[in-house]
């Protein structure tokens, strides 16, 4: 094939990848259900567009730069949930494109590289936590940065480029500040050149130092921006996740239980999509074992194996098997999966091979089809272009002429986003105000005081006011006075599982 033909063919595959990702994610653009992490990122991004600085003007448990990425769609399209969903689809598409390019560097055929990207797109869209909507997570950004870094180092195996090494350091530095548990991977990554290249030790050290330089450039820019405004930024970054682990969530699982739930797509072991996850991670693991058994000597396989091991260990050590963490390892297990099912072992088992691939796609796509049917039967809110329980709540409050009041939403932070307000209390997650350890690192112990000194006129709660107040900690305010001050207005039942209680002062 001529270079022009190859270019056109690759362009066509890339266009199909983008089209596929947007088609499978588009029906979810209008679902107002927000994952609690996504709600936090949105509210953080909104605060930043309003000129507020994380850890300075408002407190938030998430890493300082994690909200900055969502400022892009929020700033461009105002408060549009559809824009955020579109932005996420764009990020996923770009990750799939780089995965396609990485597949070609592993000498996959274009069709197999294309298939690798589609499986990753299915996995990151339907298997890794996104069971009700196509939510945005910090891992979406970080895996894109990691994939670009892996692509660059594989390119350097063919032709070394000092700028590429520095760029890898910059990308990994951003990924680490965005998703701090990747620091273990980022540090070990700096040693890759020492094992991958056959140059003199001085030259190999130069490559590693270039990666380190890139990382320090990002750290320097980060400190230059944050440190003058908030000198305790480094201690906070260390202290906050430690407090999160102490609260118990990270230590409720054994290592073996964590692995089981991760392979089961992060608490989705009761879903039919569990089988797609088992196929991807199970056959990917067999591909991993075959590479070790066959003693593949090419350095590109060393990159693949080492990356898969380090990132997998990263997730297991966290000991909190949230499905969104699988976004970080999913592309590498997709490569291992395609590698394995294209071995000679399957040359006479094409029917089984094709059946496996069909099942990987068919189980998640049942969710896609169900949402197509839902979208067909619902009417979108003309102001928000959304549908769902929070939109129904929004409509109810608007009908009662309560949206012009000072409202605290215990849940459904989508409403705060859409009406351009921040939560009255800057907590890690709008629904977790009664989690007493969330704000310990910020010396905020009495969250009841934090909320009610801001004098909300309307409370929108997912439980009874007595239960809500009983879960808070007060110092200066008498909780009994709070119970007296607020009267019950009505409740909104928006679906079989969700009831919102509305109180007015």
Secondary structure, DSSP 4 states (H G I P E B T S, - for coil): --HHHHHHHHHHHHHHHHHHHHHHHHTTTTB----HHHHHHHHHHHHHHTT--BTTTB--SS-GGGGGGGHHHHHHHSS-HHHHHHHHHHHHHHHHHHHHHHHHHTT--HHHHHHHHHHHHHIIIIISS-SSS----HHHHHHHHHHHHHHHHHHHHHS--HHHHHHHHHHHHHHHHHSGGGHHHHHHHTTHHHHH--S-HHHHHHHHHHHHHHHHHHHHHHHHHHTTT-TTHHHHHHHHHHHHHHTSGGGSS-HHHHHHHHHTTTT-TTSTHHHHHHHHHHHHHHHHHHHHHHT---HHHHHHHHHHHHHHHHHHHHT---GGGHHHHHHHHHHHHHHHHTSGGGTT-HHHHHHHHHHHHHHHHHHHHHHHHHHHH----TTT--BSHHHHHHHHHHHTT-TTS-EEESS-THHHHHTT---SS--SSTT-TT-TTTTGGGT---HHHHHHTT--SEEEESS-HHHHHHTS--SSS-HHHHHHH-EEEEEEE-SSS-EEEEEE-
